[in-house]
Amino acid sequence: MSAPTPDGPAPQGPGLQPSDFGRPSPALIARAARGYTRFLADQAPAPSTGDHGQNDDAAGAR
């Protein structure tokens, strides 16, 4: 025999509480915000002369 299916969700009681599965923790949100802030604050590299360091090895060998 099977038990009857309840009509709605179980009432909240002092026992088991619903899980927060799928909800990020405040610590995770804070960590993500710090990383995003660092990402936005990243400075662009200095403009180069166009040689891209290709001749560095050849210049050292001379």
Secondary structure, DSSP 4 states (H G I P E B T S, - for coil): --PPPPSSPPPP-SS-----TTS--HHHHHHHHHHHHHHHHPPPPPPP-SSTTTTHHHHHH-
